[in-house]
């Protein structure tokens, strides 16, 4: 059967199952695989392009607009100039110097001996670590519990693996007023427990959370751990912002809880650790019997990650291993620097009538926009969620880019969380000052 072609398109010729339309070839059969249906839209593609088109001050996408520490830049340069081996393939599952120091470093953090060559897979960023995890562990019709708000790639990755996402939102706990910090957003243990059943294969958590900034407390993680053990479920723990905690919040690895090492895949990021997101060095750490399946996906897709970048990250972790817990540690210096930026942004948002939710960790701060009265009369955004329309208005009319928070929710819960937008505060002070200037001018004119 030949597919029907729009009447206003001229057909020049056809052979077999291929039409030639205006010098383009279109196959009559369906080209795409069904597993990618409904996941072609990507918020980062759409809003990054919109921000570029309008040349705005960008507090949208989550990357620093400042350089990594000088010593790790020097390590990268040394690697690039380090001779032939730095320009060739290294070990497929992770550069030996990198996996060795990751095992040593995180073994100390988790309190469990980690085998460098069995328990670790180095990937092209945390993104690929997540992809390998879902592809390796989720089967057709498996259910995967995803805590909301969630980093947006979890949902399509579960779908591409043939699984079904089951969603449980963190909800603001309001006592005597509005929720003021990310700690006020909590899980209902009863609601969470109700989602586990014999089809549940995994649960995905993100701590510190993007976009909310929530840092799960040990007792919150213990509730999740108890359910995982009871129902024999894998925990996929995305911890790329693990060093970025504020106001005394402590990051706890769920893999360190009793009975959880054997059933947890922990996702990490060299890019987030050292403010070098473009290097795309990530990893998955877990028990060898789990990680071996991730390696199967990796070796049949990407196979190998950039050697020089892995070498530089290895040198960075060697330095951190020696300095960990001291004032010279970058893992202490970075959150101290970002805490200043976090407070600066929160003060600015409050001064213009926005209601920030102060994050305990991470790169981001969300703000409640429900009290703002804005005429969102752009016909091109009709029918979109309120936060999408507001963010597009802010880009086009005020020159400031943010991200709509409802993008981090499932369709079933999106309508309940469309009064929040996300700001990234991991920016130079000059960028934050420019954003503050835009917001103050707007506030003065209201």
Backbone torsions as a table, in degrees:
resi	resn	phi	psi	omega
1	UNK	NA	136.1	177.3
2	UNK	-93.8	135.4	178.9
3	UNK	-68.2	144.5	176.6
4	UNK	-70.5	136.2	-179.5
5	UNK	-110.4	143.0	-179.6
6	UNK	-52.3	139.2	-172.7
7	UNK	-64.2	-26.1	-176.4
8	UNK	-86.7	7.1	178.0
9	UNK	-105.1	126.2	-177.6
10	UNK	-75.8	134.7	175.8
11	UNK	-98.1	118.0	-177.0
12	UNK	-87.7	-41.9	179.1
13	UNK	-166.0	164.6	173.8
14	UNK	-149.2	147.1	177.4
15	UNK	-138.1	126.1	178.9
16	UNK	57.7	-123.2	-178.1
17	UNK	-100.9	17.9	-176.5
18	UNK	-123.3	127.4	174.3
19	UNK	-96.7	145.8	170.2
20	UNK	-106.1	112.4	-175.4
21	UNK	-120.1	113.1	179.0
22	UNK	49.0	45.4	176.7
23	UNK	70.3	12.5	175.3
24	UNK	-115.9	141.7	179.2
25	UNK	-95.1	128.3	178.2
26	UNK	-125.8	120.4	178.5
27	UNK	-73.7	145.5	-179.9
28	UNK	-74.6	-30.3	-179.4
29	UNK	-81.6	161.2	178.6
30	UNK	-66.3	127.1	-177.7
31	UNK	-85.1	-41.8	-170.9
32	UNK	-84.0	153.0	173.9
33	UNK	-77.1	145.4	-176.9
34	UNK	-62.1	-25.5	-176.5
35	UNK	-67.4	-14.8	178.2
36	UNK	-101.5	3.6	179.1
37	UNK	-66.7	132.3	176.8
38	UNK	83.9	0.9	-179.2
39	UNK	-122.3	17.7	-177.4
40	UNK	-75.2	-25.6	178.9
41	UNK	-77.0	137.5	-179.3
42	UNK	-137.3	123.6	-174.0
43	UNK	-62.5	-33.6	-177.2
44	UNK	-71.6	-38.8	177.0
45	UNK	-63.3	-48.8	-174.7
46	UNK	-65.9	-51.5	-173.7
47	UNK	-80.0	-28.4	174.9
48	UNK	-65.9	-40.0	178.1
49	UNK	-66.4	-41.6	179.5
50	UNK	-62.8	-42.0	178.6
51	UNK	-63.7	-39.1	178.7
52	UNK	-67.6	-40.0	-179.0
53	UNK	-61.3	-36.5	-176.1
54	UNK	-98.8	0.5	176.0
55	UNK	50.9	58.5	-171.7
56	UNK	-97.0	170.6	165.0
57	UNK	-75.0	123.0	-167.5
58	UNK	-106.0	103.3	169.5
59	UNK	-110.2	27.7	-177.9
60	UNK	-92.2	-77.1	-173.8
61	UNK	-68.2	142.5	-172.3
62	UNK	-88.8	78.2	170.7
63	UNK	-143.4	148.7	178.5
64	UNK	-68.7	145.8	170.4
65	UNK	-104.4	27.2	171.4
66	UNK	-126.1	164.3	-172.2
67	UNK	-81.6	158.3	171.3
68	UNK	-63.8	167.2	177.7
69	UNK	-58.4	147.3	-172.6
70	UNK	-59.7	-35.3	-176.1
71	UNK	-65.7	-34.9	-178.8
72	UNK	-80.2	-26.5	170.4
73	UNK	-63.3	-41.7	177.5
74	UNK	-64.0	-38.7	177.4
75	UNK	-62.2	-38.6	179.0
76	UNK	-65.8	-43.9	179.2
77	UNK	-62.5	-41.3	177.9
78	UNK	-62.2	-39.0	179.5
79	UNK	-64.7	-45.9	-179.2
80	UNK	-62.5	-33.2	179.9
81	UNK	-97.0	15.4	-171.7
82	UNK	-88.8	12.2	177.8
83	UNK	102.6	-177.9	-171.6
84	UNK	-56.4	-43.6	-171.3
85	UNK	-62.4	-28.6	-179.0
86	UNK	-74.1	-10.5	-179.2
87	UNK	-109.4	6.2	-178.0
88	UNK	-118.5	176.5	177.7
89	UNK	-59.8	143.4	168.6
90	UNK	-112.0	-165.5	179.5
91	UNK	-59.8	131.8	-170.9
92	UNK	-59.6	-34.8	-174.7
93	UNK	-95.9	6.4	177.5
94	UNK	145.0	131.4	177.6
95	UNK	-54.6	123.8	-174.4
96	UNK	-50.1	-43.6	177.0
97	UNK	-61.6	-33.1	-178.7
98	UNK	-74.1	-50.6	-178.4
99	UNK	-63.9	-30.6	179.9
100	UNK	-66.5	-45.2	-179.3
101	UNK	-75.3	-32.6	175.1
102	UNK	-62.3	-41.7	179.0
103	UNK	-63.1	-43.2	-179.0
104	UNK	-66.9	-45.9	-176.4
105	UNK	-66.6	-53.0	-174.9
106	UNK	-78.1	-21.7	172.5
107	UNK	-60.7	-39.2	177.3
108	UNK	-67.6	-38.9	-178.3
109	UNK	-70.0	-45.3	-175.2
110	UNK	-79.5	-25.1	-175.7
111	UNK	78.1	29.5	-178.7
112	UNK	-143.7	134.6	178.8
113	UNK	-65.1	131.3	-179.0
114	UNK	-114.7	128.1	177.2
115	UNK	-83.5	117.1	-174.2
116	UNK	-58.3	-33.8	-172.6
117	UNK	-104.8	-1.4	177.1
118	UNK	-115.2	-34.4	-168.6
119	UNK	-103.1	3.3	-175.6
120	UNK	-132.7	137.0	170.3
121	UNK	-125.4	123.5	175.4
122	UNK	-91.0	137.0	-171.5
123	UNK	-132.6	171.0	176.0
124	UNK	-79.5	83.1	-176.5
125	UNK	75.6	167.9	177.0
126	UNK	-63.9	-27.6	179.0
127	UNK	-55.7	-48.1	-179.4
128	UNK	-70.8	-31.3	175.9
129	UNK	-61.5	-42.5	176.9
130	UNK	-63.9	-44.7	-179.0
131	UNK	-60.0	-46.9	178.9
132	UNK	-60.9	-38.1	-178.4
133	UNK	-64.9	-49.3	-179.4
134	UNK	-65.2	-43.1	-179.4
135	UNK	-64.9	-35.4	-175.6
136	UNK	-80.0	-30.8	-169.6
137	UNK	-111.7	-20.2	-175.6
138	UNK	-100.4	125.5	-179.0
139	UNK	-106.7	171.4	178.9
140	UNK	-53.5	126.9	176.7
141	UNK	72.1	5.5	170.8
142	UNK	-66.9	148.3	175.2
143	UNK	-102.2	139.2	179.6
144	UNK	-125.2	117.8	177.8
145	UNK	-78.4	127.8	-179.0
146	UNK	-121.9	122.1	178.7
147	UNK	-80.0	131.1	-179.9
148	UNK	-102.3	147.6	-1.0
149	UNK	-71.9	150.8	-175.7
150	UNK	-129.0	151.8	174.3
151	UNK	-61.9	133.5	-161.4
152	UNK	-64.0	-18.4	-177.4
153	UNK	-75.8	-17.3	-177.9
154	UNK	-58.0	-46.3	-175.1
155	UNK	-60.9	-53.6	179.7
156	UNK	-66.7	-31.3	179.3
157	UNK	-67.2	-39.1	175.6
158	UNK	-63.4	-43.5	-179.2
159	UNK	-62.7	-44.1	-179.6
160	UNK	-64.0	-27.1	177.3
161	UNK	-80.5	-5.5	-179.8
162	UNK	94.4	2.3	-178.0
163	UNK	-88.6	177.6	179.5
164	UNK	-123.2	125.8	176.5
165	UNK	-77.7	136.9	175.8
166	UNK	-123.2	125.9	-164.4
167	UNK	-113.2	135.4	176.9
168	UNK	-130.9	115.3	-176.8
169	UNK	-86.0	143.6	160.6
170	UNK	-69.3	136.6	-179.0
171	UNK	-123.2	143.6	179.0
172	UNK	-67.5	128.1	176.7
173	UNK	-94.6	109.9	-174.3
174	UNK	-104.6	116.7	178.1
175	UNK	-129.6	107.9	179.1
176	UNK	71.7	28.0	-179.8
177	UNK	146.4	-163.5	-177.2
178	UNK	-85.6	156.7	173.1
179	UNK	-66.0	126.2	-174.3
180	UNK	-107.0	-23.5	179.5
181	UNK	-132.0	165.6	179.1
182	UNK	-65.3	-21.0	177.4
183	UNK	-65.9	-20.7	179.9
184	UNK	-79.8	-4.1	177.2
185	UNK	-98.6	119.9	-170.3
186	UNK	-133.6	159.5	173.5
187	UNK	-88.6	145.5	167.0
188	UNK	-86.0	116.9	-178.2
189	UNK	-64.0	-32.0	178.7
190	UNK	-69.4	-44.2	178.7
191	UNK	-63.2	-43.0	179.5
192	UNK	-62.0	-46.9	-178.2
193	UNK	-61.1	-32.4	-177.6
194	UNK	-69.0	-16.9	-177.5
195	UNK	-87.3	-12.4	179.1
196	UNK	-81.8	134.9	177.2
197	UNK	-154.3	178.5	-177.5
198	UNK	-60.4	-18.3	179.6
199	UNK	-88.7	-7.1	-176.9
200	UNK	-72.1	119.6	-179.5
201	UNK	-100.4	-35.4	-174.1
202	UNK	-153.4	162.3	170.1
203	UNK	-128.4	141.7	-179.4
204	UNK	-113.9	126.0	173.8
205	UNK	-124.0	157.2	-179.7
206	UNK	-136.1	109.6	-179.1
207	UNK	-141.0	125.9	-9.9
208	UNK	-58.2	146.6	-169.8
209	UNK	-84.9	139.5	168.7
210	UNK	-108.9	118.3	20.0
211	UNK	-103.4	-4.8	-166.6
212	UNK	-76.1	-34.3	-176.1
213	UNK	88.2	9.6	179.2
214	UNK	-67.8	135.7	172.5
215	UNK	-111.5	114.7	-176.1
216	UNK	-66.7	132.4	175.0
217	UNK	-76.5	159.4	-178.1
218	UNK	-56.1	-42.5	-178.0
219	UNK	-67.5	-30.7	175.9
220	UNK	-69.1	-41.8	177.9
221	UNK	-66.0	-33.4	-179.2
222	UNK	-65.4	-36.1	175.8
223	UNK	-60.2	-45.1	178.7
224	UNK	-65.1	-44.4	-179.5
225	UNK	-60.6	-43.7	-179.3
226	UNK	-60.4	-39.9	179.0
227	UNK	-69.0	-39.0	177.9
228	UNK	-61.6	-43.8	-179.2
229	UNK	-68.3	-43.9	-178.9
230	UNK	-60.1	-40.4	-173.8
231	UNK	-103.7	6.2	178.3
232	UNK	57.2	55.6	-174.6
233	UNK	-116.3	144.5	176.3
234	UNK	-82.4	141.2	173.8
235	UNK	-106.6	124.4	174.8
236	UNK	-103.2	110.3	-172.5
237	UNK	-111.5	108.4	-179.7
238	UNK	-87.0	109.4	-172.5
239	UNK	-124.3	38.3	-173.8
240	UNK	-66.6	-21.6	179.5
241	UNK	-102.2	27.2	-169.4
242	UNK	-60.0	-27.8	-177.9
243	UNK	-87.8	-9.1	-172.1
244	UNK	-101.5	82.2	176.9
245	UNK	-126.7	151.9	-171.0
246	UNK	-133.5	159.9	174.0
247	UNK	54.0	37.7	175.2
248	UNK	84.3	-1.2	177.0
249	UNK	-64.1	141.0	-177.7
250	UNK	-116.1	127.3	175.9
251	UNK	-79.7	127.0	177.3
252	UNK	-116.9	130.1	177.0
253	UNK	-83.6	125.4	-179.6
254	UNK	-64.2	-24.9	177.7
255	UNK	-65.6	-18.1	-179.5
256	UNK	-83.4	-10.8	-180.0
257	UNK	-76.8	151.0	-178.3
258	UNK	-55.2	130.6	176.7
259	UNK	81.7	2.4	-174.1
260	UNK	-103.9	-19.6	178.6
261	UNK	-56.9	-41.0	-174.5
262	UNK	-71.7	-12.5	-174.3
263	UNK	-131.8	20.1	-178.9
264	UNK	-121.6	135.5	167.7
265	UNK	-109.3	118.1	-179.6
266	UNK	-101.3	125.8	-178.2
267	UNK	-100.0	130.6	179.6
268	UNK	-132.4	170.8	-174.1
269	UNK	-144.0	122.8	171.8
270	UNK	-70.5	-34.9	179.5
271	UNK	-61.9	-44.8	178.1
272	UNK	-72.3	-34.7	-178.3
273	UNK	-64.7	-39.1	-173.7
274	UNK	-116.8	17.9	177.7
275	UNK	56.9	43.8	-179.5
276	UNK	-135.6	61.8	-171.2
277	UNK	-63.5	-27.5	-179.0
278	UNK	-73.1	-11.6	178.5
279	UNK	-73.3	-25.4	176.9
280	UNK	53.9	59.8	173.0
281	UNK	-119.2	115.4	177.5
282	UNK	-131.7	-177.2	179.3
283	UNK	-160.5	159.9	169.6
284	UNK	-121.8	132.4	179.8
285	UNK	-124.3	133.7	178.7
286	UNK	-175.7	-178.4	178.9
287	UNK	-62.7	140.0	-177.3
288	UNK	-49.0	-43.8	-179.9
289	UNK	-61.2	-22.8	173.8
290	UNK	-87.0	-49.3	-172.9
291	UNK	-63.6	-28.1	-179.7
292	UNK	-60.1	-29.9	179.2
293	UNK	-74.5	-34.9	175.1
294	UNK	-64.0	-37.7	-179.8
295	UNK	-64.2	-32.6	177.5
296	UNK	-62.2	-43.1	177.4
297	UNK	-65.5	-45.4	-177.7
298	UNK	-60.0	-45.2	-175.6
299	UNK	-71.0	-17.9	178.5
300	UNK	-105.3	15.1	176.3
301	UNK	-136.4	-85.3	-177.6
302	UNK	-78.6	-41.9	177.1
303	UNK	74.0	-39.0	-168.4
304	UNK	-155.2	147.7	178.9
305	UNK	-116.2	159.6	-173.3
306	UNK	-57.0	123.9	-174.6
307	UNK	-64.5	-48.4	-175.4
308	UNK	-62.8	-40.7	179.0
309	UNK	-64.6	-40.8	177.2
310	UNK	-62.4	-40.9	179.3
311	UNK	-62.2	-43.3	179.9
312	UNK	-63.7	-43.7	178.6
313	UNK	-64.2	-36.9	176.7
314	UNK	-60.2	-44.4	178.6
315	UNK	-64.2	-37.9	177.8
316	UNK	-61.7	-42.6	179.9
317	UNK	-71.5	-31.7	175.0
318	UNK	-61.5	-42.7	177.8
319	UNK	-63.8	-44.6	-179.5
320	UNK	-65.2	-32.8	179.0
321	UNK	-61.1	-39.5	-179.1
322	UNK	-76.7	-32.3	-173.5
323	UNK	-102.1	-1.6	-172.5
324	UNK	-54.5	128.3	179.5
325	UNK	87.8	-2.7	179.0
326	UNK	-103.8	163.1	179.6
327	UNK	-61.6	-20.0	-179.5
328	UNK	-82.1	-8.8	-178.2
329	UNK	-71.1	128.1	177.0
330	UNK	-63.5	-29.1	-179.8
331	UNK	-71.3	-11.7	169.3
332	UNK	-100.6	-36.9	-178.2
333	UNK	-66.9	-40.9	-176.6
334	UNK	-62.6	-50.9	178.8
335	UNK	-63.8	-30.5	176.2
336	UNK	-63.9	-42.7	178.3
337	UNK	-66.3	-42.8	-177.0
338	UNK	-71.8	-26.7	178.3
339	UNK	-62.4	-37.1	175.3
340	UNK	-61.4	-44.2	-178.8
341	UNK	-68.1	-38.4	178.4
342	UNK	-60.1	-47.6	-180.0
343	UNK	-66.8	-37.1	179.2
344	UNK	-61.4	-45.9	-179.7
345	UNK	-66.4	-42.5	-179.3
346	UNK	-60.6	-43.6	178.9
347	UNK	-62.3	-42.1	179.0
348	UNK	-62.8	-46.3	-177.6
349	UNK	-63.0	-42.2	179.1
350	UNK	-63.2	-37.1	-175.8
351	UNK	-68.4	-20.6	-179.2
352	UNK	-106.4	11.8	173.8
353	UNK	94.2	3.9	174.0
354	UNK	-85.0	159.9	-177.9
355	UNK	-118.5	90.9	-177.8
356	UNK	-71.6	145.7	169.9
357	UNK	-99.0	107.1	-172.6
358	UNK	-67.4	120.2	-176.6
359	UNK	-79.2	144.2	173.9
360	UNK	-82.4	-17.1	-177.4
361	UNK	-163.2	172.2	173.5
362	UNK	89.5	-165.3	-175.5
363	UNK	-97.1	-12.0	-159.6
364	UNK	-126.3	158.9	174.7
365	UNK	-137.4	130.8	174.9
366	UNK	-100.4	154.3	-179.8
367	UNK	-136.3	142.2	178.4
368	UNK	-81.4	122.7	-178.4
369	UNK	-106.2	9.6	-171.8
370	UNK	-65.5	-23.8	-178.3
371	UNK	-84.2	-8.3	-177.2
372	UNK	-84.9	136.3	177.7
373	UNK	-108.2	104.8	-177.3
374	UNK	-127.2	138.3	179.0
375	UNK	-84.2	97.1	-178.1
376	UNK	-91.3	77.3	-172.6
377	UNK	-101.7	16.4	178.6
378	UNK	-72.0	112.4	-177.2
379	UNK	-63.2	-23.3	-178.5
380	UNK	-71.0	-14.5	-179.5
381	UNK	-106.6	4.9	178.8
382	UNK	-55.1	135.7	177.6
383	UNK	88.5	-9.7	179.0
384	UNK	-84.1	159.2	176.6
385	UNK	-57.6	153.7	-175.0
386	UNK	-57.0	-42.7	-177.0
387	UNK	-68.3	-33.5	175.3
388	UNK	-61.9	-46.1	-178.6
389	UNK	-64.8	-41.0	-179.3
390	UNK	-65.2	-44.5	-178.8
391	UNK	-63.5	-40.7	178.5
392	UNK	-66.8	-37.8	175.4
393	UNK	-63.0	-42.9	-178.9
394	UNK	-63.1	-37.6	177.8
395	UNK	-68.6	-51.2	-172.0
396	UNK	-74.4	-37.2	-173.2
397	UNK	-97.2	-27.6	-174.7
398	UNK	-119.1	-11.3	176.2
399	UNK	76.9	29.8	179.7
400	UNK	-130.3	127.8	-177.8
401	UNK	-101.5	130.3	171.6
402	UNK	-133.9	-168.5	-178.8
403	UNK	-132.0	135.9	177.1
404	UNK	-71.8	132.3	-174.9
405	UNK	-74.7	-26.7	179.9
406	UNK	-62.7	-15.7	175.8
407	UNK	-65.8	-16.5	-178.3
408	UNK	-98.2	18.5	-179.4
409	UNK	-127.2	157.7	174.5
410	UNK	-72.3	158.3	178.3
411	UNK	-55.1	-32.9	-176.6
412	UNK	-71.2	-22.3	-178.7
413	UNK	-115.3	-5.2	-172.5
414	UNK	-58.8	-39.5	-175.7
415	UNK	-65.0	-23.1	-178.2
416	UNK	-81.9	-9.3	-173.5
417	UNK	-133.2	35.0	-177.8
418	UNK	-98.7	18.7	175.9
419	UNK	-111.6	24.4	179.0
420	UNK	-129.1	146.3	171.6
421	UNK	-127.9	156.4	-175.8
422	UNK	-109.4	132.7	174.4
423	UNK	-112.6	141.5	171.4
424	UNK	-99.6	125.0	-179.1
425	UNK	-103.7	5.7	179.9
426	UNK	-85.4	66.9	-174.8
427	UNK	-137.2	160.9	173.2
428	UNK	-58.3	150.6	177.7
429	UNK	-58.4	-32.4	178.6
430	UNK	-62.9	-36.9	177.3
431	UNK	-68.5	-43.9	178.7
432	UNK	-64.9	-36.8	178.1
433	UNK	-65.2	-39.5	178.9
434	UNK	-64.9	-40.1	177.0
435	UNK	-65.0	-41.5	179.0
436	UNK	-62.4	-39.9	179.0
437	UNK	-61.7	-41.9	178.3
438	UNK	-62.3	-46.4	-177.0
439	UNK	-66.6	-39.4	-179.1
440	UNK	-68.1	-40.8	178.5
441	UNK	-63.0	-40.3	177.8
442	UNK	-64.6	-43.5	-178.7
443	UNK	-63.5	-39.2	-178.6
444	UNK	-65.4	-27.5	-176.5
445	UNK	-89.7	-10.3	-176.5
446	UNK	-69.7	NA	NA
